[in-house]
Amino acid sequence: MASALSSIEPGGWDALVVGAGPAGCVAAASIAARGLRTLLVDRAAFPRPKVCGGCLAPAGVAALDDAGLGGALRLAGAAPVATLRLIARGSSLSLPIRPYVTVERARFDAALAQSCVERGVRFLDGVGAKLLDLETVELRAGDERISLRPGAIVVADGLGGAALSGRPEFRWTVKEDSPVGLGATLDAPPAHAGPDAITMVCGRGGYVGAAPLPGGRWALAAAVTPWLVRRDGPAGAIDSLLAESGLGPVAAGAVRFRGVGNLTRRRAASRGRVLLVGDASGYVQPLTGEGMSWAIACAARIGPYAEAIVRGADAAGAWGRECSRTLGVRRVVCRAVCAAAARPRVLDAVLRLGALGAVPGWASRGLCWGRA
């Protein structure tokens, strides 16, 4: 996949998509399917490592299939997981869920990008992007610089993206006391994790989830209160959560944790010709697998709005309302469940009841986002 900007014509692009993760790739494919000339760029060279929970809910899988990109999961070797194991204060309960899939993001994102190319999208990796105004984007690759004025601009560069860093209208509003995200990829399963299950350990300071990845590796993802991270550091905060349930520490010396900052934040979803999608548009603390599924489900709907902007219509406000309709109810469910997870005494009692058969199977399956 080429990254030289000299091969790119400055004019004639109907849409530019910044960020080639799941949200960006699904958005690019959806836009190109409407016959629009689409350019997709990512500042990283592919395949690139990505620390992520690696779980995709059934609604995300369905949205990916609807966008014609479901083959990327198979190409990346995604594996199904149909059990959720919850642990709090030493109590443990395994619950049936609608099958999730787990996938290693480096392989998955590369497969998605290749699928976009096969659908007519032009993809450039190793190319950064920055909005100069609401109509102009500067692309950068090494010492090369070019400016584009595409018909529509879609930003999908995640929580840490820099494409909008110079635009005050897209400034983040961050909930400073919300949990921070931590993640790592492990070469061996944590001692507390059960085989073929997503395992979540909840404590006073947050929760940590472990999921098996294809090939024998494991994804570790945590949402931890800021005070615990400040006190113990990333690895120490996770070990403190595990210790509340009498579990041993993760092998911190061999694990590199990455953080993504506070997990609840918001900003404008659109302005003028610019549409935001995925984590770039806002973030609410998710359950396992929800974040990537939210991004895909929303991105799959972007095609008509991007086309309207290319044709000269004002679709920015309508796009924000579409995302709210798609994700609103599910995010309310996530807030409620995350609030319960932050109260380990309550969750401990629920798990004990579940062990006695008092939690019906339909309740646990309802935790899983089955359709968008």
C-alpha angles and dihedrals in degrees: 000000000000123000102180110119090207087078092059122090109222093221138047101050114135094192138013119200117197114205126033101215120115094288094049096044094048090047092049093048091047092051095045090050087067091061096259120142102245132191120195121194136180128184093221126079111244134271089040130173115254126186106214140137087257095212126129121193121222091258090057092049091050092049090049091052091048089054090053093247101103090109089071090070091054092045090052092050098245115189129208123242119190104174131077116197116198124195127185129162090345096308115119134192131176115210133188115241135179103275117276121193125227123209139171106249098218091060094037096051092046090051091049092051091050090049089053091053090052088055094054102269116138108227127196120181123193089041122120124202136205129182111235090184137336092288106032130067126187115214118204132194114166106306094343121105131180132167124222132191103196122180092246132015121208117191115201102152098127134231094316098042121130102200092101098033093112097046115092093195088067098048114144123246103208128195096224097200095049118112120275121230123241127180143173140168115234128203091213134030118268111253092248097050120102121221118262093008141100104240121202124186115195127199142157092279100046138284139286125208130198125196131180115243126205111272097037100286125122134221117221117194129171140182107207133176112253094238092059092051091048090050101043107015122239099295093039092051091055092046089051091055091050092047091058087068094042093257125144124247128270112253091263096179091064097040128084111204122202125199132211101191127237112357098215116067139127143193140164111308094209146004128180109317093350123099123182125208138175121007090340089070098052141303138231120187103269138207118240109303096003100107097059091040092052090051094051096044092051096042091053088066098051100088100086092046094050090047091050090054092048088053091053102260125133104244100150097102092044090054092057091051091049092055091048091052092048098049107019101095094041092051090053088054090050093051091052095048093044089051089054091047089056089061103066094178091059092043091048090057091048091051091050090052089048091053087057091053096256095125110076120222093241089063094058092043088053090063088069119083100237101175139010 
